[in-house]
Amino acid sequence: MRSPWFRFIVRRLIGLAGVLIVLVAGTFLMVQLIPGDPAQLVAGPNAAPEQVTHVRETLGLDQPLWNQFTDYTRGILSADLGNSFATGEPVSKVIASRLPFTAQLAFASIVLVLLISVPLGMAIAVACQGGRRRWLDSAFTGATSFFGAIPEYVFGVLLIFIFAVSLGLLPNSGAATVSAMILPVAAVSVGPVCTLARIVRRETTVVLAQDYMRTARGRRLRPLRLYTRHALPNLLTSTLTLGGLILASLLGGTIIVEFIFNWPGLGTRIISAIVSRDYPVIQGVVLVVGLLAAVINLLVDVVLGLTDARTLSGKAGTR
């Protein structure tokens, strides 16, 4: 029990439990806080009183609030998220059929973001070290600020117009082929790549100014060994701490981009559910996406613990 990893895991599990409690309470209150009568909204403005009563009973809105929350929590624990109003399918089945597509898109985007942003940020910092090549630093800052400010849906539409409509090189929708992933992944990844690359560039600049880096350069180590063995581990701690938040927010961009590219994931389904007021599906998707974001942050914390043992006790700095 004195092991740093034991205390680390306990803290993270407590934090994850807190996130789950907030998610469950938040998704439950989504229906309760809807202005007006949720049953009337679901049934439609021209629904008969009998239909409204049936919908109210189906939603459990005729029960006391605490009983509603207990039933909702019990359903989540048993993987019963209710049935879709639109199709009658169990929500858990709807999510299970859509989640692999969203996970595929999100995982590919996360890998692409890390593979581009970390080397790019380090390369710019090394090239501009000591005030050299100020034009390159200015160009990098301007380009990443510009492209990072473009919303995912705008960038997605632009990519469709250029590569699908004008050039005809890539499909603009669906998930029938591997090439159909290229445009959605690019649309999701551009913003996080720009943001994380700026963070890596700043952290690399700080690391390169440390005494141990001057000592390592004095030993005339090869550049690849110098930067990967001495610089990279020391900038990963702060980079991954902020990068975890960026990667978790990437899921929100994935949801929006899926609708633009007609990608058969959770994003397309939740937007159609919002339009049709399919509240069980909305609650289930929000719950799953929130859980995925929490899991991503947990995995980032584990990676931090493996790369810098001081983070296990909440203490980190440069080595």
Contacts in CASP RR format, 6 or more apart in sequence:
PFRMAT RR
TARGET T0000
AUTHOR 0000-0000-0000
METHOD contacts of the structure
MODEL  1
MRSPWFRFIVRRLIGLAGVLIVLVAGTFLMVQLIPGDPAQLVAGPNAAPE
QVTHVRETLGLDQPLWNQFTDYTRGILSADLGNSFATGEPVSKVIASRLP
FTAQLAFASIVLVLLISVPLGMAIAVACQGGRRRWLDSAFTGATSFFGAI
PEYVFGVLLIFIFAVSLGLLPNSGAATVSAMILPVAAVSVGPVCTLARIV
RRETTVVLAQDYMRTARGRRLRPLRLYTRHALPNLLTSTLTLGGLILASL
LGGTIIVEFIFNWPGLGTRIISAIVSRDYPVIQGVVLVVGLLAAVINLLV
DVVLGLTDARTLSGKAGTR
1 7 0 8 1.000
4 309 0 8 1.000
4 312 0 8 1.000
4 313 0 8 1.000
5 312 0 8 1.000
7 312 0 8 1.000
7 313 0 8 1.000
8 301 0 8 1.000
8 305 0 8 1.000
8 312 0 8 1.000
8 313 0 8 1.000
12 298 0 8 1.000
12 301 0 8 1.000
12 302 0 8 1.000
16 294 0 8 1.000
16 298 0 8 1.000
19 290 0 8 1.000
19 294 0 8 1.000
20 291 0 8 1.000
20 294 0 8 1.000
23 286 0 8 1.000
23 287 0 8 1.000
23 290 0 8 1.000
23 291 0 8 1.000
23 294 0 8 1.000
24 72 0 8 1.000
24 73 0 8 1.000
24 76 0 8 1.000
24 287 0 8 1.000
25 69 0 8 1.000
27 283 0 8 1.000
27 284 0 8 1.000
27 286 0 8 1.000
27 287 0 8 1.000
28 68 0 8 1.000
28 69 0 8 1.000
28 72 0 8 1.000
28 73 0 8 1.000
28 283 0 8 1.000
30 279 0 8 1.000
30 282 0 8 1.000
30 283 0 8 1.000
30 286 0 8 1.000
31 38 0 8 1.000
31 59 0 8 1.000
31 61 0 8 1.000
31 279 0 8 1.000
31 283 0 8 1.000
32 38 0 8 1.000
32 65 0 8 1.000
32 68 0 8 1.000
34 41 0 8 1.000
37 52 0 8 1.000
38 59 0 8 1.000
38 61 0 8 1.000
38 279 0 8 1.000
39 52 0 8 1.000
39 53 0 8 1.000
39 55 0 8 1.000
39 56 0 8 1.000
39 59 0 8 1.000
39 61 0 8 1.000
40 47 0 8 1.000
40 52 0 8 1.000
41 277 0 8 1.000
42 55 0 8 1.000
42 59 0 8 1.000
42 85 0 8 1.000
42 277 0 8 1.000
42 279 0 8 1.000
43 51 0 8 1.000
43 52 0 8 1.000
43 54 0 8 1.000
43 55 0 8 1.000
47 55 0 8 1.000
56 62 0 8 1.000
59 279 0 8 1.000
60 68 0 8 1.000
60 71 0 8 1.000
61 68 0 8 1.000
63 71 0 8 1.000
75 81 0 8 1.000
75 82 0 8 1.000
76 287 0 8 1.000
79 92 0 8 1.000
80 90 0 8 1.000
80 92 0 8 1.000
81 90 0 8 1.000
81 91 0 8 1.000
81 92 0 8 1.000
81 95 0 8 1.000
81 280 0 8 1.000
81 283 0 8 1.000
81 284 0 8 1.000
81 287 0 8 1.000
82 90 0 8 1.000
82 91 0 8 1.000
82 92 0 8 1.000
82 280 0 8 1.000
83 89 0 8 1.000
83 90 0 8 1.000
83 91 0 8 1.000
83 280 0 8 1.000
84 90 0 8 1.000
84 91 0 8 1.000
84 94 0 8 1.000
84 273 0 8 1.000
84 278 0 8 1.000
84 280 0 8 1.000
84 281 0 8 1.000
85 276 0 8 1.000
85 277 0 8 1.000
85 278 0 8 1.000
85 279 0 8 1.000
85 280 0 8 1.000
85 281 0 8 1.000
86 272 0 8 1.000
86 273 0 8 1.000
86 276 0 8 1.000
86 278 0 8 1.000
86 281 0 8 1.000
87 94 0 8 1.000
91 280 0 8 1.000
91 281 0 8 1.000
91 283 0 8 1.000
91 284 0 8 1.000
94 269 0 8 1.000
94 281 0 8 1.000
95 266 0 8 1.000
95 284 0 8 1.000
95 285 0 8 1.000
95 288 0 8 1.000
98 264 0 8 1.000
98 265 0 8 1.000
98 266 0 8 1.000
98 267 0 8 1.000
98 268 0 8 1.000
98 269 0 8 1.000
99 265 0 8 1.000
99 266 0 8 1.000
99 288 0 8 1.000
101 175 0 8 1.000
101 258 0 8 1.000
101 263 0 8 1.000
101 264 0 8 1.000
101 265 0 8 1.000
101 266 0 8 1.000
102 254 0 8 1.000
102 255 0 8 1.000
102 258 0 8 1.000
102 265 0 8 1.000
102 266 0 8 1.000
102 267 0 8 1.000
103 292 0 8 1.000
104 181 0 8 1.000
105 181 0 8 1.000
105 184 0 8 1.000
105 185 0 8 1.000
105 188 0 8 1.000
105 254 0 8 1.000
105 257 0 8 1.000
105 258 0 8 1.000
105 263 0 8 1.000
105 265 0 8 1.000
106 188 0 8 1.000
106 250 0 8 1.000
106 251 0 8 1.000
106 254 0 8 1.000
106 292 0 8 1.000
108 181 0 8 1.000
108 185 0 8 1.000
109 185 0 8 1.000
109 188 0 8 1.000
109 189 0 8 1.000
109 192 0 8 1.000
109 250 0 8 1.000
109 254 0 8 1.000
110 247 0 8 1.000
110 250 0 8 1.000
110 296 0 8 1.000
112 185 0 8 1.000
112 189 0 8 1.000
112 193 0 8 1.000
113 189 0 8 1.000
113 192 0 8 1.000
113 193 0 8 1.000
113 196 0 8 1.000
113 246 0 8 1.000
113 247 0 8 1.000
113 250 0 8 1.000
114 196 0 8 1.000
116 189 0 8 1.000
116 193 0 8 1.000
116 197 0 8 1.000
117 192 0 8 1.000
117 193 0 8 1.000
117 194 0 8 1.000
117 196 0 8 1.000
117 197 0 8 1.000
117 200 0 8 1.000
118 196 0 8 1.000
118 197 0 8 1.000
118 200 0 8 1.000
118 232 0 8 1.000
118 239 0 8 1.000
120 193 0 8 1.000
120 197 0 8 1.000
120 200 0 8 1.000
120 201 0 8 1.000
121 140 0 8 1.000
121 197 0 8 1.000
121 198 0 8 1.000
121 200 0 8 1.000
121 201 0 8 1.000
121 204 0 8 1.000
122 200 0 8 1.000
122 201 0 8 1.000
122 204 0 8 1.000
122 227 0 8 1.000
122 231 0 8 1.000
122 232 0 8 1.000
122 235 0 8 1.000
124 136 0 8 1.000
124 137 0 8 1.000
124 140 0 8 1.000
124 197 0 8 1.000
124 201 0 8 1.000
125 200 0 8 1.000
125 201 0 8 1.000
125 202 0 8 1.000
125 204 0 8 1.000
125 205 0 8 1.000
125 208 0 8 1.000
126 204 0 8 1.000
126 208 0 8 1.000
126 227 0 8 1.000
127 133 0 8 1.000
127 136 0 8 1.000
128 134 0 8 1.000
128 136 0 8 1.000
128 137 0 8 1.000
128 205 0 8 1.000
129 205 0 8 1.000
129 208 0 8 1.000
131 137 0 8 1.000
140 197 0 8 1.000
140 201 0 8 1.000
141 198 0 8 1.000
143 194 0 8 1.000
144 194 0 8 1.000
144 195 0 8 1.000
144 197 0 8 1.000
144 198 0 8 1.000
145 194 0 8 1.000
145 198 0 8 1.000
147 155 0 8 1.000
147 190 0 8 1.000
147 191 0 8 1.000
147 194 0 8 1.000
148 190 0 8 1.000
148 191 0 8 1.000
148 194 0 8 1.000
148 195 0 8 1.000
150 158 0 8 1.000
150 190 0 8 1.000
150 191 0 8 1.000
152 187 0 8 1.000
152 188 0 8 1.000
152 190 0 8 1.000
152 191 0 8 1.000
152 253 0 8 1.000
152 256 0 8 1.000
152 257 0 8 1.000
153 187 0 8 1.000
153 256 0 8 1.000
153 257 0 8 1.000
153 260 0 8 1.000
155 186 0 8 1.000
155 187 0 8 1.000
155 190 0 8 1.000
155 191 0 8 1.000
156 183 0 8 1.000
156 184 0 8 1.000
156 186 0 8 1.000
156 187 0 8 1.000
156 257 0 8 1.000
156 260 0 8 1.000
156 261 0 8 1.000
157 260 0 8 1.000
159 183 0 8 1.000
159 186 0 8 1.000
159 187 0 8 1.000
160 172 0 8 1.000
160 183 0 8 1.000
160 260 0 8 1.000
160 261 0 8 1.000
163 169 0 8 1.000
163 170 0 8 1.000
163 183 0 8 1.000
164 170 0 8 1.000
164 171 0 8 1.000
164 172 0 8 1.000
164 183 0 8 1.000
165 172 0 8 1.000
170 179 0 8 1.000
170 180 0 8 1.000
170 182 0 8 1.000
170 183 0 8 1.000
171 177 0 8 1.000
171 179 0 8 1.000
171 180 0 8 1.000
171 183 0 8 1.000
172 183 0 8 1.000
172 261 0 8 1.000
173 180 0 8 1.000
173 261 0 8 1.000
173 262 0 8 1.000
173 263 0 8 1.000
174 180 0 8 1.000
174 261 0 8 1.000
174 262 0 8 1.000
174 263 0 8 1.000
174 264 0 8 1.000
175 181 0 8 1.000
175 263 0 8 1.000
175 264 0 8 1.000
180 261 0 8 1.000
183 261 0 8 1.000
184 257 0 8 1.000
184 258 0 8 1.000
184 260 0 8 1.000
184 261 0 8 1.000
184 263 0 8 1.000
187 257 0 8 1.000
187 260 0 8 1.000
187 261 0 8 1.000
188 250 0 8 1.000
188 253 0 8 1.000
188 254 0 8 1.000
188 257 0 8 1.000
189 250 0 8 1.000
192 246 0 8 1.000
192 247 0 8 1.000
192 249 0 8 1.000
192 250 0 8 1.000
195 246 0 8 1.000
196 239 0 8 1.000
196 242 0 8 1.000
196 243 0 8 1.000
196 246 0 8 1.000
199 238 0 8 1.000
199 239 0 8 1.000
199 242 0 8 1.000
199 243 0 8 1.000
200 235 0 8 1.000
200 239 0 8 1.000
203 235 0 8 1.000
203 238 0 8 1.000
203 239 0 8 1.000
204 231 0 8 1.000
204 235 0 8 1.000
206 235 0 8 1.000
206 318 0 8 1.000
207 213 0 8 1.000
207 231 0 8 1.000
207 234 0 8 1.000
207 235 0 8 1.000
207 318 0 8 1.000
208 231 0 8 1.000
210 234 0 8 1.000
210 318 0 8 1.000
212 230 0 8 1.000
212 318 0 8 1.000
212 319 0 8 1.000
213 226 0 8 1.000
213 230 0 8 1.000
213 231 0 8 1.000
216 226 0 8 1.000
216 230 0 8 1.000
217 226 0 8 1.000
221 229 0 8 1.000
221 230 0 8 1.000
233 307 0 8 1.000
233 308 0 8 1.000
233 319 0 8 1.000
234 317 0 8 1.000
234 318 0 8 1.000
234 319 0 8 1.000
236 304 0 8 1.000
236 307 0 8 1.000
236 308 0 8 1.000
237 304 0 8 1.000
237 307 0 8 1.000
237 308 0 8 1.000
237 311 0 8 1.000
237 316 0 8 1.000
237 317 0 8 1.000
238 316 0 8 1.000
240 300 0 8 1.000
240 303 0 8 1.000
240 304 0 8 1.000
240 307 0 8 1.000
241 300 0 8 1.000
241 304 0 8 1.000
243 300 0 8 1.000
244 296 0 8 1.000
244 297 0 8 1.000
244 300 0 8 1.000
245 297 0 8 1.000
247 296 0 8 1.000
247 300 0 8 1.000
248 293 0 8 1.000
248 294 0 8 1.000
248 296 0 8 1.000
248 297 0 8 1.000
249 293 0 8 1.000
251 289 0 8 1.000
251 290 0 8 1.000
251 292 0 8 1.000
251 293 0 8 1.000
251 296 0 8 1.000
252 289 0 8 1.000
254 267 0 8 1.000
255 266 0 8 1.000
255 267 0 8 1.000
255 270 0 8 1.000
255 289 0 8 1.000
256 267 0 8 1.000
257 263 0 8 1.000
258 264 0 8 1.000
258 265 0 8 1.000
258 266 0 8 1.000
258 267 0 8 1.000
258 268 0 8 1.000
259 267 0 8 1.000
259 268 0 8 1.000
259 271 0 8 1.000
262 268 0 8 1.000
266 285 0 8 1.000
266 288 0 8 1.000
266 289 0 8 1.000
267 285 0 8 1.000
269 281 0 8 1.000
269 285 0 8 1.000
270 281 0 8 1.000
270 282 0 8 1.000
270 285 0 8 1.000
270 286 0 8 1.000
272 278 0 8 1.000
273 279 0 8 1.000
273 281 0 8 1.000
273 282 0 8 1.000
273 285 0 8 1.000
274 282 0 8 1.000
301 311 0 8 1.000
304 311 0 8 1.000
304 316 0 8 1.000
305 311 0 8 1.000
305 312 0 8 1.000
308 316 0 8 1.000
308 317 0 8 1.000
308 319 0 8 1.000
310 316 0 8 1.000
310 317 0 8 1.000
END
